Amino acid sequence: MTGFVRGAVRRPWRLAAEASALLIAVVVAFPLYWMVLSAFKPAGEIESTQPRPWTLDPSLDSFRRVFGQQEFGRYFLNSVVVAVTVVIVSALIAFLAATAVTRFRFRFRTTLLIMFLIAQMVPVEALTIPLFFLMRDFGQLNTLGSLILPHIAFSLPFAIWMLRGFVKAVPEALEEAAYIDGASRTRFLWQILFPLVFPGLVATSVFSFISTWNDFLFAKSFIISDTSQSTLPMALLVFFKPDENDWGGIMAASTVMTIPVLVFFVLVQRRLVSGLGGAVKD
């Protein structure tokens, strides 16, 4: 009887929490729904002064205009190259750096960690102009390297801080046991420690991938004259016109841009959940 009363008391709170979560999910998902809907709407419905949250006459004209752009495929390939390179390189460097600052004792270790935290607080916009002159001096303007290097640098502080907790959660007794069994430091690093912190690597890779894939500021600032080196966000500029914007094309291109992110989430969702939950046990 007591359990029934407690369940009855808790149930309204649980229902309220579930309803709140559902409402938040709807609010968050509605812009995505409207983007996809607008991509399939004919031009007349998009420009209508009485928009409706549905369409009875879906059309692929907007997608045809998007894929009809001569450079769209190249922009897409450039985005894939930049994002994949940033994810792989930043993950490997962050893993090694997090292991170093966690397992080894050296001078200025705390200072270095604080510098990582401070670097995370600096706005990207404040560093764009200095980075522009830096890329110009190194001859990297109008190349994919001008997009890859800054994103690696901005991804590392967060990745190192997050992976540091994963490396620290791996007991030192496991490392000592591996050395007793004859494992070298390199073997322990890649065959034992790396699989244990892999969920954390996935979690940091998601943030690196999203920030790199959606980047517009660096692509606009560093790719000046050679449009063949532009990335997918720059393709949206084609549909912004002085007289009238092509909102159907903009929404269709945005939908195409969103698909790789969703696919990436689906592929790593299990690892992502365990990574965000810090699933490393003794």
N, C-alpha and C positions, 0 to 999 in steps of 0.2 A: 504494500500500500504506500509505504514511504517512497519507494522507488518510482511508483506511478506519479505521485505528487511532484517529485523532483523533475521527472520527465515532462510533466505538463507545464511546469514553470519554465524549464529551459526551452521548450519547443517554440514559444513565441519569439524569444530572442534569436533562436536559430533560424526561424522563418524570416525574421527581419534582416538578419545578416545575409541570408541567401538572396532575398529580394534586392538588397542593396548591391550585392555583388553582380546580380543580373542587370540591374539598372546601369551600373558603371560600365559593364561589358557592352551594353547597347549603345551608350553614349560614345564609348571609345571606338566601336566598330562602325558607327553610322557614317563618319566621313569616308571610310573605306568603301562602304556600300554605295554612297553617293558618287564616289569617283568611278566605280565600275559601272554603275547605272548610267552616268553621263557619257561614258565611253561608248555605250551601246545605243544611246538615244540618237534619233535623227536630228539634223541641225535645227529644224523647226521647233522641236520640243526643248532643246537646250536654250534657245534664245527666247522662249516663251516667258511672258511676264507672270504667268501662273504655273510655276513648276510643280510637278507631281512626283511623288516618290515611287513611281513605277512607269513602265512604258509598254504599250500594246503593239508597238511597231519597232522592234529592235533592228538595228542596222550595224553593219560592219564597215561602213564608209570611213569612220574615223581611224580604224585600224589599218585600212588600206592606204590612207594618206600617210600614216606613220611608217609602215613598212615600205611605202613607195619612196621615202626619202633616200637619196643615193648613199649617204654616209651613215645611215642609222645602224646598219650591221657592223660597221667598223667601230662606231662609238660603243656599241654593246660589247664587242670583243675587247676593246681597250679597258672598259670598266671591269670586265672579268679578270683580265691580266693584273690590273692594279690591285683589285680587292683580294684576289687569291695570293698574290705576292706579299701584300701587307699582312694578311692573316698568318701565313706560314712563317715568314721571317720574324715578325713580332712575337709570335708564340714561342719559337725556339729561343730567341734572345731573352725573353721574359722568363722562361723556364730556367735557363742557365743563371741569369742574374738573381732570380728569387732563391735559387739553391745556394748561390754564393753568399748572399746577405743573411741567409738563415743558418747555414751549416758552418760558416767560417767566421772567426773573430779577427777583425783587422781595424786599424785606425780609421777614424771618421766614418765608421759604418752607420752609426746613428745619424750623423750629419747627412750622409748620402740618402738615407731613407726619408729624412725631412725634406731634402731637396726634391725627391720624387713627388712628395705630397704637395710641395709648393708649385712645382711645375704643372700639376694637375689643376691648380687654381687660376693659372694665367689664361685669360681669354684668347681664343684662337685669332680673333680679329686684331688684337694688339700686336701679334707677331707676324701678320701677313706681309706687311711692308718690309720688315727686316729679312724675312725669308725670301721675298722677291729679289732683293739685292744679293742675298747669299746664292740663290740659284743662278742669278745672272753672272756672278763672278766665277762660279764653277761651270758655266756653260751648259746648264741643265734646263734652261727655259725652252718651252715648246717640245719637251720630251716627257715620256711617262715617268721618268726618274724624278722629275720635279713634283709629281703627285705621290709617288711611292715613299720617298724619303721622309717628307714631313708627316705623313700619316703613321709611319712606323714610329717616329719620334713621339708623336702625341699619344700613341696607343701604349707605349711601354710603361709609363708611370703607373697607370691604372692596373695593367696586367701584372706588373711586378708586385704591387701591393696585394692584389688578390691572390696570386699564386704563392706569396710568402706564407699565408695562412695554411695553405694546403701542404706545402713542404714542411712547415713546422709541425703539422698534425701527424706526420709520419714519424713513429717512434725511433729514437736513435738506437734502441736495442735491435731493431731490424737491420739497421746499417751495420752495426757491430757483428751481428750474426752472419751477415753476408760476407764480411771481411774474414771472419773465422773460417767460413766454408771455402775460402780461396777466391772470392770474387774481387776483381779489381774495382777501383773507384769508377772507371768508365762503365764497366758492366753494371754496377749497382745503379749508376745514374740513369742509364737508358733501358735496362731490362727490369728494374724493380721500382725505382722512384718515378720514372716517367709514366708508367701505366697507372700508378696510384694517384697522381695529380692530373691525369688526363681530363677528368671531368671539369676541373678548374680551367684547363687550357681551352676546352670547348666554350665555357662560359665567357671567358675573355675574348675568344675569337668571334663570338656573336657580336659583341659591341664593336670590335675592330672592323668587322665586315660591314655592319650597318653604317657606321660613320664614314667609311671609305666609299661605299657604294653610293651613298646619297650626297657626297661632297659636291658642292657647287662653287664655294668660295675659292679654293685652290685651283680648281679647273678653270675658272674664269680669270684668275689673277696670273697664273703661270703659263697657260697655253694662250699665246697672244696671236700669232700669225699662222701657225701650222695647224689647221683644223683637223688634219688626219690624226692628230694625237689627242683629240678631245675625247671626253668620256660621255656616258649616256645622259647625265643631267643637262649637258650643253645642248642635247638634241631638242630639249623643250623650248629653247629660244627660237627655234625655227617657226613655232606656232604662235609666238607673240609678235604681232604685227602692229605698225603704227596706227593704222586706221581701225582695225577690228581684230581682236584675238580669236584664234581658232580653238575654242574651248573643248570641242569634241576631240581634236587632235591632242590637246594638252592632257585631257583625262585618259585618252587611249595610251599615250606614251607613258604617263604615270602608272597606269595599270601594268604595262609591260615591265616597267622598272620594278614594280612591287613583286612580281612573280618569282624572280630569283631569291629574294629575301624570304618569301614564304617557303619555297622549296628548301632553302638552307635551314630554316627553323624546323621543318618536318624531319629532315635528316638527322638533326642533332638534338631533338627535343628531349629525349631520354637522358642523354649526357648532360644537357643543359640544366634539367631539374636537379639532378644529383650534384652538379657543379655549384649551383646557387645555394644548395642546401649544405654544402661542405661535407659530402659523403665520403669521408676518409676515416676508417676505424682502425683501432689497434688490433 
